[in-house]
Amino acid sequence: MVQTFAISQALESLSLVEEKFNLVESSDDSFFVEWHQNLPELSAAEKAKLDRYKERFLAHRYRGNLSEGTVDRLLVSPLLDLAGLYEPDFSIDTEKSVEVVAEDDGTVYRGRIDALIIEHQLWVLVVEEKASRVDMETAIPQCLAYMAGSPNLEKPVYGLVTNGHQFAFIKLQQRSQKEYGISDTFSLRSRQNNLYDVLQILKQIRERL
């Protein structure tokens, strides 16, 4: 009998995700350059909006922990909209059920993707949001497991992981093997507004499609 587990509960480390889905972290510096090379310029209007998003989020967070839904409304949805990923060129699926089968023993892992951006039936961006009190490190393996469920990994699929305070990006693609890379972490506690970087990377992902 095939065993079934919840991704959010059973896959809490990168080593386990690598083992179950036969993934390897890329050692090639050129594998995931989208997050730091040739980023598009932002307009003054875009920067002003991002300054407002940061100020607003920190003001709400100052009063207490924020739920996953609040993080989405204050930051994630506005950022995806500003990056052009809500335009009609793309399809948006929220709370999408996903089922991924482990390559080592056939175990089935199930979960729900917070938001999935699709273009021409191809997965573009998997978004994994957490409440502000949740450690980002728990979300990265979960997001990568969801990404492993993409039906076509010959094309890169990207992940965005955030708890509001911090953002990180993931790339997964089938080359000679299934490789992934993880960006630096961008924090809203930095003096500079790291939402500039987050938006630039989102725009870069869209432009590279």
N, C-alpha and C positions, 0 to 999 in steps of 0.2 A: 504494500500500500504506500502510495506517494505521500510524503509528509509535506505539510504546508505551514509556513510561518509568516508572521508580519515583518516586513522589512524594517519598520521603525523599532521593533523590539529585538530582532534577532541579528541584525547586521550593524554592530556598533563600532567596528574598527575597520580601517583600510586594509589591514592584512587579511581579514576574513572576507571582505568583498573581493579582493584580488584572488584569493583561493577559490571562492565559489564560482566566480564568473571568468576565471582565467585572464585577469587583467594584469598589466605591469605598468608601473610608473615610468614614463619616458625619461631617458638620460640624455636625449637629444635637445640641445639648447634651442634649436630651430623649430621644435615641435609645436610649441604654444607661444608664439610671439604676438598673438592678437591682443594680449592684455597690456603690452608695454612698448610696442614698436609702431611708428607711423600712425599714431592716434589722431583722429580728426579734431580740428579746432572747434571750440565752442564759441557761440556768439555771446555778446554781453547780456542779451535777454535770457539766454539759457543759464548763464552763471548766476544771474539775479534770482531766477526761479530756484536753482539749487541751493543758494544761500538761504532762501526762505524755507525750503524743505528741511534743511539741517536745523535751522533755528526753531522751527515748529516742532520737529521731532524731539529735540533735546528739552524743550519746554514741557511737552507732555510726559517725557520720561522722568523728568525731575519730580513729578508728582507721584510716581510709582511705576511698577512693572507694567508693560504693555503686552496685550495679547497678540497672537499671530495675526489675527484679522486687523487689528489696529496698525501693526507694522506694515501690513499690505496697503491699507488706505493712506497712511501718512507718507510712505516712501516708495514701496515697490511698484504699485500701479501708476503713480505719477511718473516714475522713472521710465517704465516701459512705454508709456504714452509719449513722453518727451523724446525717446529714442526712435519712435516711429514703428514700434513693434505691435501696436494696436491697429495699424492701418489695414484696409481690406485685402492687401496682398497676403496677409497672414490669417491663419485660423487660430483661435484661442480656445483651449480646453482647460477648464478648472476642475479640480478634484477628480482628475482622470484616473480610473482604475488601471493598474499595471500588474502584470504577472511575469516574473523572470525565473527561469529554470536554471539551477546550479549545474555547472558543467561537470563537477566532480562526482556528484551522487544523485542528480536528478531531483533534488529537493525543490519545491516550488515556494517562491517568495512573492508575497503580494503586498500592495500598498496603494496609496493615492498620491498622485503628483499634485502639488498645490496649483501650479499653472504650467501649461505646456504650450509653447508657440510652435506652430507647424506651417511650413510652406511647401506646396505641391506634394502633400502627403509625407514629407520628410520632417523629422523632428529637428527643430532649430535650437530651442532653448528650454531647458527644464529648470523651473524655479522652485526652490525649497526654502520656505519661510519658517522661522521659529519665533516664539515669544521672546521678549527682550531678556528674560532671565535665563534662557537656555544657552548653554555653551555651544559656540559655533562648531567645535570639533565633533560634536555628535551629529551634526547635520551633514557634514561633508561625505562620510561613508554612505549615508542614506541617499543623498542626491546621486552619488556615483552609481549606486545599485539601480536606481530608477533609470539612469542614463543607459545602463547596460541592456535595458529592455527596448531600446530603439530598434525598429525593424530594419534599418539600413545604416550600419556603422561604417560603410565605405565612405560616406560623407561624415564630416565631423559633427558631433552634437555637443552643445555647450550647456553648462550648468551655472546657475547663479544661486548662491547660498547666502542667507542673511538672517540676523536676529535684530536688525535695525541699527544696532551699534556698529556692527562689522559686516563687511561684504567680502566674498571671495568668488572667483570664477574657476570652473573646471572645463577641461576639454577631453573628449573621448573619441577615438577614431581607430578603425581597423586598418593597420598597415600590414607588416609581416606578422604582427600579432596585435591584440587589442591593447592600445596604449592610452594612458591618460596623463594629464598634467594639471597642476593646481597653481593658481596665481598667488601673488602676495595677498595679504589681508589688508583691506582698506577700512580704517576706523573713523567714526565720527567724532572721536575724542581728540583727533589730531588738530593742531592749530589751523592748518590749511584745510580747505573743504575737500575731502576725499570723494565726495559725490561727483566732483568734476571728473575724476578718474573713472568712476563707475559708469557715468553716462558716456564718456568717450569709448569705453570698452563695449558697451551695448551698441553704440552707433557703429563701431568697427565691425562687430559681429554681423550686423544687418548689412553693411556695405560689402562684406565679403561673400554674401550668399550668391 
